[in-house]
């Protein structure tokens, strides 16, 4: 990148980057280029869980453009190897990085043939444990609570997965988790102890170095996936139950990154890898309790499920 991005490790000197990012810039092929066949994807203003967004291929198909309602714009080359970002006041570099490390990175990974899940993940006994779920399900909060217990974190929001020698490896990302003020208060007592992620957003940055067990140093094999379900006030919550079959498969498909932008070949690759994942990695449904004070009980239930799997 041509600007420092807080949270990312510095590249090894002389290393060839997988992706190049240029800030406050646009590629020559995007100049005055019209969209091809209209919008590839448009997030509706009535969708409360997604920012208003339009994604289009540009004429010549050298790349794709992401344009958010706040005018923040990204151009991504057709192979995913180059990204250009631009924004205008009152948006900031920090706001742009939130988009970049979330949905834009998710798409870049898919373009490069890397499956990624909308998930947070931690390392337990040398293996990655992923938490998937809809926005607000508690993925980041669960990962932060594990980190506070001494477990290294792999990622927040985008979990990159690659198959190597018959093993699915999960890759580390950046050195903080993104928490809503309520979660921050629960974990550190006062949300103001954590800095704002951006000047224009209320989410806080939970530093893995200062408040947790740090960022994992290297990729680790994927060991388990928990599908976080809506919170319940039921007496038996929190609870964990085995997941499988068509319902679990469809849930996983729904939690892949940038799945609204896949072509037929990318979709086929995704379904094939998810099928292998389900055959080799334990899946559970986890139902948190509606009472935030029961978070420790949820972590205990998750660890018990992992221990039971090892014993078998």
C-alpha positions in Angstrom: 0.0 0.0 0.0 1.1 3.6 -0.4 -0.3 4.6 3.0 0.1 3.0 6.4 -2.9 0.8 7.5 -3.2 0.4 11.2 -3.4 -3.2 12.3 -1.6 -4.9 9.5 1.9 -6.4 9.8 4.6 -4.7 7.8 5.6 -6.7 4.7 9.0 -8.4 4.6 11.5 -6.1 2.8 11.8 -7.2 -0.8 8.8 -9.5 -0.7 6.5 -9.5 -3.7 3.0 -8.4 -2.6 -0.1 -10.5 -3.4 -2.2 -7.3 -3.7 -1.2 -3.7 -4.3 -3.4 -0.9 -2.8 -3.3 2.7 -3.8 -5.1 5.4 -1.8 -6.9 8.5 -3.2 -6.4 7.1 -6.6 -8.2 5.4 -9.5 -6.9 3.3 -12.5 -6.7 4.7 -16.0 -9.1 2.1 -17.2 -11.8 3.5 -14.9 -11.8 7.0 -16.4 -15.2 7.8 -17.8 -15.8 4.1 -18.3 -19.6 3.2 -18.3 -20.9 0.3 -16.4 -21.5 -3.0 -18.2 -25.1 -4.3 -18.2 -26.1 -2.2 -15.2 -25.4 -3.1 -11.6 -23.8 -6.4 -10.7 -25.0 -5.8 -7.1 -27.0 -3.1 -5.3 -27.5 -3.1 -1.5 -30.9 -1.6 -0.9 -31.4 1.4 1.3 -34.0 -0.7 3.2 -31.4 -3.3 4.2 -30.4 -2.5 7.8 -27.5 -5.0 7.8 -25.6 -3.7 4.8 -24.3 -0.3 3.8 -25.9 1.1 0.6 -23.6 -0.1 -2.1 -23.5 -0.5 -5.9 -21.0 -2.8 -7.6 -20.5 -2.8 -11.4 -18.1 -4.1 -14.0 -16.8 -1.3 -16.1 -16.6 -1.3 -19.9 -13.7 -3.4 -21.1 -14.0 -5.6 -18.0 -10.6 -4.7 -16.7 -12.0 -4.3 -13.3 -15.0 -3.8 -11.0 -16.1 -0.7 -9.0 -17.5 -0.6 -5.5 -19.3 2.7 -4.7 -20.8 3.3 -1.3 -23.5 5.9 -0.5 -20.9 8.0 1.4 -19.1 8.3 -2.0 -16.2 6.1 -0.9 -15.1 4.2 -4.0 -12.9 1.2 -4.7 -11.7 -0.2 -8.1 -10.5 -3.7 -8.1 -8.6 -5.2 -11.1 -10.2 -8.3 -12.8 -7.6 -10.6 -11.2 -8.0 -9.0 -7.7 -4.3 -8.1 -7.6 -4.7 -4.3 -7.5 -7.0 -2.1 -5.6 -7.6 1.7 -5.8 -9.4 3.5 -3.0 -10.8 7.1 -2.9 -12.9 9.0 -0.4 -14.1 12.6 0.3 -14.6 14.5 3.5 -16.1 13.9 6.0 -15.0 10.3 5.4 -11.4 9.5 6.4 -8.7 7.0 5.8 -9.8 5.1 8.8 -13.4 4.8 7.4 -12.0 3.6 4.1 -9.9 1.0 5.8 -13.0 -0.5 7.4 -14.5 -1.1 4.0 -11.1 -2.3 2.6 -10.4 -4.9 5.3 -14.0 -6.1 5.2 -16.1 -6.5 2.1 -13.5 -5.4 -0.4 -10.8 -7.8 1.0 -13.4 -10.5 1.0 -14.0 -10.0 -2.7 -10.3 -9.7 -3.5 -9.7 -13.1 -1.8 -12.5 -14.7 -3.8 -11.1 -13.2 -7.0 -7.8 -14.8 -6.2 -9.4 -18.2 -5.6 -9.2 -18.1 -1.8 -12.4 -19.1 0.0 -13.2 -16.7 2.9 -15.9 -16.9 5.5 -17.7 -14.0 7.2 -16.3 -15.2 10.5 -14.1 -14.4 13.5 -11.6 -17.1 14.6 -9.3 -18.0 17.5 -6.6 -20.6 18.0 -7.4 -23.4 20.5 -4.8 -26.2 20.9 -3.1 -25.3 17.7 -6.2 -25.3 15.5 -8.5 -22.5 14.2 -12.0 -22.3 15.7 -14.3 -20.1 13.6 -17.5 -18.3 14.6 -19.9 -17.6 11.8 -23.1 -15.7 11.9 -25.2 -12.8 10.7 -24.3 -9.3 11.6 -24.8 -8.8 15.4 -24.6 -12.5 16.2 -21.6 -11.9 18.5 -18.7 -13.1 16.4 -16.3 -10.4 17.4 -17.4 -10.4 21.0 -16.9 -14.2 21.3 -13.4 -13.9 19.8 -12.5 -11.0 22.1 -13.7 -13.0 25.2 -11.6 -15.9 24.1 -8.6 -13.6 23.6 -9.1 -12.2 27.1 -8.9 -15.9 28.3 -5.5 -16.2 26.7 -6.3 -17.6 23.2 -4.6 -16.0 20.2 -6.9 -14.5 17.6 -6.7 -15.2 13.8 -9.1 -12.7 12.4 -12.3 -10.7 12.7 -15.0 -10.5 10.0 -13.0 -12.2 7.1 -11.5 -15.6 7.5 -9.3 -16.7 4.6 -9.0 -20.4 4.0 -6.7 -22.3 1.7 -6.3 -26.1 1.1 -2.7 -27.2 1.4 -1.8 -30.9 1.2 -5.3 -32.1 2.1 -5.4 -29.6 5.1 -7.5 -26.5 5.2 -5.4 -23.7 6.7 -6.8 -20.6 8.3 -4.8 -17.4 8.0 -4.2 -14.5 10.5 -5.4 -11.0 9.5 -5.1 -7.8 11.6 -4.3 -7.0 15.2 -7.6 -5.8 16.6 -11.3 -6.7 16.9 -14.2 -4.4 16.1 -16.6 -4.1 19.1 -19.9 -2.2 19.6 -19.9 -0.1 22.8 -22.0 -2.6 24.7 -19.6 -5.4 24.0 -16.6 -3.1 24.9 -18.2 -2.3 28.2 -18.8 -5.9 29.0 -15.1 -6.9 28.3 -13.1 -3.9 29.5 -15.6 -2.1 31.8 -15.6 1.2 30.0 -15.8 1.5 26.2 -13.7 4.7 26.3 -10.7 2.6 27.2 -10.8 1.4 23.6 -10.2 3.9 20.8 -12.8 4.5 18.1 -12.2 2.7 14.9 -12.9 5.8 12.9 -13.9 9.4 13.8 -17.3 8.8 12.2 -18.4 5.4 13.7 -19.1 4.2 17.2 -17.4 0.9 17.0 -14.3 0.4 19.1 -10.9 -1.2 18.4 -10.1 -4.1 20.9 -6.3 -4.3 20.7 -5.2 -7.9 20.8 -1.8 -6.8 22.1 -3.1 -4.7 25.0 -6.3 -6.4 26.0 -5.9 -10.0 24.7 -3.5 -12.8 23.8 -2.3 -11.3 20.6 -2.6 -12.1 16.9 -1.7 -15.6 15.8 1.8 -15.6 14.1 1.1 -18.1 11.3 -1.6 -20.0 9.6 -3.1 -23.0 11.4 -5.3 -25.9 10.4 -9.0 -25.3 10.6 -10.3 -27.4 13.5 -14.0 -26.4 14.0 -16.8 -24.1 12.9 -19.5 -22.8 15.2 -22.6 -21.4 13.5 -23.8 -18.6 15.9 -27.6 -18.5 16.1 -29.8 -15.7 17.4 -29.7 -15.2 21.2 -32.3 -16.8 23.4 -33.6 -16.2 26.9 -34.4 -19.9 27.2 -33.4 -21.8 30.4 -31.1 -24.1 28.4 -29.2 -21.3 26.7 -26.3 -21.0 26.0 -26.2 -24.4 24.3 -24.2 -26.1 21.6 -25.5 -28.8 19.3 -24.1 -30.8 16.4 -24.9 -29.4 13.0 -24.9 -31.1 9.6 -26.9 -31.9 6.5 -28.4 -29.5 4.0 -29.4 -26.8 6.6 -25.8 -26.5 7.9 -24.4 -26.5 4.3 -26.7 -23.7 3.3 -25.8 -21.7 6.4 -22.1 -22.0 5.5 -22.9 -20.9 1.9 -24.7 -17.9 3.2 -21.6 -17.0 5.3 -19.1 -16.9 2.5 -17.6 -13.5 1.7 -18.7 -11.6 -1.3 -21.1 -14.4 -2.3 -23.3 -11.9 -4.1 -20.5 -11.3 -6.7 -19.5 -14.8 -7.7 -19.5 -16.0 -11.3 -20.3 -19.6 -12.2 -16.7 -20.9 -11.9 -16.2 -19.1 -8.5 -19.5 -20.5 -7.2 -18.6 -24.1 -8.3 -15.2 -23.8 -6.6 -16.9 -22.5 -3.4 -19.5 -25.4 -3.3 -16.7 -28.0 -3.9 -14.5 -26.7 -1.1 -17.4 -26.3 1.4 -18.4 -29.9 0.7 -14.9 -31.0 1.6 -14.9 -28.8 4.7 -18.1 -30.3 6.0 -16.7 -33.8 5.5 -13.5 -33.0 7.5 -14.3 -30.3 10.0 -16.8 -30.5 13.0 -19.7 -28.1 12.8 -21.9 -27.0 15.7 -24.8 -24.6 16.2 -24.2 -22.3 19.2 -27.1 -20.5 20.8 -25.9 -17.7 23.1 -28.1 -16.5 26.0 -29.8 -13.1 25.6 -28.2 -12.0 28.9 -24.7 -10.7 28.1 -23.5 -11.8 31.5 -23.8 -15.4 30.3 -20.9 -14.9 27.8 -18.5 -17.0 30.0 -21.0 -19.8 30.0 -21.1 -19.7 26.2 -17.3 -20.0 26.1 -17.4 -22.9 28.4 -20.0 -24.7 26.3 -17.9 -24.1 23.1 -14.8 -25.5 24.8 -16.7 -28.5 26.1 -17.9 -29.3 22.6 -14.3 -29.1 21.3 -13.1 -31.4 24.1 -15.8 -33.9 23.3 -14.7 -33.9 19.7 -11.1 -34.6 20.7 -12.2 -37.5 22.9 -14.1 -39.1 20.1 
